[in-house]
């Protein structure tokens, strides 16, 4: 069975935008032509690929299975066109992707999964505010970040990928270690270890401790890895994502406590420019949407 590549490209654009009319504008086709491509593809597959919902569409399970293959075809056609025009060398251009520092444990897994789908990913690490600015400026294709559920990024789309929880990290012998959950005011008098200003974790932690910071001491350590090591050495306590603490908690090096406060949730999200996304970025988003980011976060480097 031979499938028309143009029909797959049309399907990938419609699925990304959830709109036949917007896809027609991007593809420079009439709406009847786009609908015809979708109808022909659906008839050839022998099963519904989408359903109408309001002014948009929603993919069926069969459509979800077909989408990554359609995106791969769209990406290959785009790169072949660029090669024909002499736009770049025969080697595949790297996709520049930013990562929040607390997600660097997932970098190798994301790069490997991307390579399996034909994406050559080049990673960069900075605080969230810098990553957002780089995506906005076009120097990064996208950024994988940790952020507050309430935060919005001007001129960018934020694609939600999963959740984490902010936890208090202390040594096993700490006076609070057996509490399970502690209220924010219990941290008065403690030395708080802080990651870099502008990071999503730092912003959420500052918001949660806004009423008690005047009664605490603070050490600015920049990197979350430096913060983690500072807690290990007994230099203070810190609020960090639960996934970032997993290996140390399992090894008995640290205790992870819940905070009795609203909105301790952190989001994993991919920041991109507004749709339509380039095929390579769309393929990355589909890839990340199909994998649990928390599962990709390997254990932090153990204490030496």
BELGI-V879898 format. One record per residue. N is the residue number from 1. SS is DSSP state (helix for helix, strand for strand, loop for the rest). OMEGA is omega as a letter, one per 40 degrees, with the letter a starting at -180 (* if undefined). NEAR is the number of other C-alpha atoms within 8 Angstrom. Layout:
BEGIN
N_SS_OMEGA_NEAR + N_SS_OMEGA_NEAR
END
This chain:
BEGIN
1_loop_a_2 + 2_loop_i_3 + 3_loop_i_8 + 4_loop_a_7 + 5_helix_a_7 + 6_helix_i_7 + 7_helix_i_12 + 8_helix_i_14 + 9_helix_i_12 + 10_helix_a_13 + 11_helix_a_12 + 12_helix_a_12 + 13_helix_i_10 + 14_helix_a_12 + 15_helix_a_12 + 16_helix_a_10 + 17_helix_a_11 + 18_loop_a_9 + 19_loop_i_11 + 20_helix_a_12 + 21_helix_i_7 + 22_helix_i_9 + 23_helix_i_13 + 24_helix_i_12 + 25_helix_a_9 + 26_helix_a_8 + 27_helix_a_7 + 28_loop_i_6 + 29_loop_i_9 + 30_loop_i_8 + 31_helix_i_9 + 32_helix_i_6 + 33_helix_i_8 + 34_helix_i_13 + 35_helix_i_9 + 36_helix_i_8 + 37_helix_a_12 + 38_helix_a_11 + 39_helix_i_8 + 40_helix_i_9 + 41_helix_a_12 + 42_helix_i_11 + 43_helix_a_8 + 44_helix_i_7 + 45_helix_i_7 + 46_loop_a_6 + 47_loop_i_7 + 48_loop_i_10 + 49_loop_a_11 + 50_strand_i_9 + 51_strand_i_9 + 52_strand_i_8 + 53_strand_a_7 + 54_loop_i_5 + 55_loop_a_6 + 56_strand_i_9 + 57_strand_i_12 + 58_strand_a_10 + 59_strand_i_11 + 60_loop_i_10 + 61_helix_i_7 + 62_helix_i_10 + 63_helix_i_11 + 64_helix_i_10 + 65_helix_a_8 + 66_helix_a_8 + 67_helix_a_11 + 68_helix_i_11 + 69_helix_i_8 + 70_helix_i_12 + 71_helix_i_15 + 72_helix_i_12 + 73_helix_i_11 + 74_helix_i_12 + 75_helix_a_10 + 76_helix_i_8 + 77_helix_i_8 + 78_helix_a_9 + 79_helix_i_8 + 80_helix_i_8 + 81_helix_i_8 + 82_helix_i_10 + 83_helix_a_11 + 84_helix_i_7 + 85_loop_a_6 + 86_loop_a_7 + 87_loop_i_7 + 88_loop_a_8 + 89_loop_a_7 + 90_loop_i_5 + 91_loop_a_5 + 92_loop_i_6 + 93_loop_a_6 + 94_loop_i_8 + 95_strand_a_12 + 96_strand_a_12 + 97_strand_i_13 + 98_strand_i_13 + 99_strand_i_15 + 100_loop_a_16 + 101_helix_a_10 + 102_helix_i_10 + 103_helix_a_12 + 104_helix_i_10 + 105_helix_a_11 + 106_helix_a_11 + 107_helix_a_10 + 108_helix_i_7 + 109_helix_i_8 + 110_helix_i_10 + 111_helix_i_11 + 112_helix_i_8 + 113_helix_i_9 + 114_helix_i_13 + 115_helix_i_10 + 116_helix_i_7 + 117_loop_i_7 + 118_loop_i_7 + 119_loop_i_11 + 120_loop_a_11 + 121_strand_i_11 + 122_strand_a_9 + 123_strand_i_9 + 124_strand_a_8 + 125_strand_i_10 + 126_loop_i_10 + 127_loop_a_13 + 128_helix_a_13 + 129_helix_i_8 + 130_helix_i_9 + 131_helix_i_15 + 132_helix_i_12 + 133_helix_a_8 + 134_helix_i_10 + 135_helix_i_15 + 136_helix_a_11 + 137_helix_i_7 + 138_loop_i_7 + 139_loop_i_8 + 140_loop_i_13 + 141_loop_a_12 + 142_strand_i_13 + 143_strand_i_15 + 144_strand_a_13 + 145_strand_i_14 + 146_strand_a_15 + 147_strand_i_13 + 148_strand_i_12 + 149_loop_a_7 + 150_loop_a_4 + 151_loop_i_6 + 152_loop_a_5 + 153_loop_a_8 + 154_loop_i_4 + 155_loop_i_7 + 156_strand_i_11 + 157_strand_i_10 + 158_strand_a_10 + 159_strand_a_8 + 160_strand_a_8 + 161_strand_a_12 + 162_strand_a_10 + 163_strand_i_8 + 164_strand_a_12 + 165_strand_i_9 + 166_strand_a_15 + 167_strand_i_13 + 168_strand_i_12 + 169_strand_i_14 + 170_strand_i_16 + 171_loop_a_12 + 172_loop_a_9 + 173_loop_a_5 + 174_loop_a_7 + 175_loop_i_5 + 176_loop_a_7 + 177_loop_a_12 + 178_loop_a_5 + 179_loop_a_7 + 180_loop_i_7 + 181_strand_i_8 + 182_strand_i_11 + 183_strand_i_9 + 184_helix_a_12 + 185_helix_i_7 + 186_helix_a_6 + 187_helix_i_9 + 188_loop_a_10 + 189_loop_i_7 + 190_loop_i_9 + 191_strand_a_11 + 192_strand_i_11 + 193_strand_a_15 + 194_strand_i_13 + 195_strand_a_13 + 196_loop_i_12 + 197_loop_a_8 + 198_loop_i_10 + 199_loop_i_13 + 200_helix_i_12 + 201_helix_a_14 + 202_helix_a_12 + 203_helix_i_11 + 204_helix_i_12 + 205_helix_i_10 + 206_helix_a_8 + 207_helix_a_7 + 208_helix_a_10 + 209_loop_a_9 + 210_loop_a_7 + 211_loop_a_7 + 212_loop_a_11 + 213_helix_a_9 + 214_helix_i_6 + 215_helix_a_7 + 216_loop_i_12 + 217_strand_a_10 + 218_strand_i_8 + 219_strand_i_8 + 220_strand_a_8 + 221_strand_i_11 + 222_strand_a_10 + 223_loop_i_9 + 224_helix_i_12 + 225_helix_i_7 + 226_helix_i_9 + 227_helix_i_14 + 228_helix_i_9 + 229_helix_i_9 + 230_helix_i_11 + 231_helix_i_15 + 232_helix_a_12 + 233_loop_i_6 + 234_loop_a_8 + 235_loop_i_9 + 236_loop_i_11 + 237_strand_a_13 + 238_strand_i_13 + 239_strand_a_9 + 240_strand_i_11 + 241_strand_a_13 + 242_helix_a_11 + 243_helix_a_8 + 244_helix_a_11 + 245_helix_a_13 + 246_helix_a_9 + 247_helix_a_10 + 248_helix_i_11 + 249_helix_i_11 + 250_helix_i_7 + 251_loop_i_7 + 252_loop_a_8 + 253_loop_a_10 + 254_loop_i_13 + 255_strand_i_11 + 256_strand_a_11 + 257_strand_i_13 + 258_strand_i_10 + 259_strand_i_12 + 260_strand_a_8 + 261_loop_i_8 + 262_loop_i_4 + 263_loop_i_4 + 264_loop_a_11 + 265_strand_i_10 + 266_strand_i_15 + 267_strand_i_14 + 268_strand_a_14 + 269_strand_i_13 + 270_strand_i_13 + 271_strand_i_14 + 272_strand_i_14 + 273_strand_a_12 + 274_loop_i_8 + 275_loop_e_7 + 276_loop_i_8 + 277_loop_i_10 + 278_loop_a_6 + 279_helix_a_11 + 280_helix_i_10 + 281_helix_i_11 + 282_helix_i_11 + 283_helix_i_11 + 284_helix_i_10 + 285_helix_i_9 + 286_helix_i_9 + 287_helix_a_11 + 288_helix_i_11 + 289_helix_a_8 + 290_loop_i_6 + 291_loop_i_8 + 292_loop_a_10 + 293_helix_i_11 + 294_helix_i_8 + 295_helix_i_7 + 296_helix_a_11 + 297_loop_a_12 + 298_loop_a_7 + 299_loop_i_8 + 300_loop_i_9 + 301_loop_a_4 + 302_loop_i_6 + 303_loop_a_5 + 304_loop_*_2
END
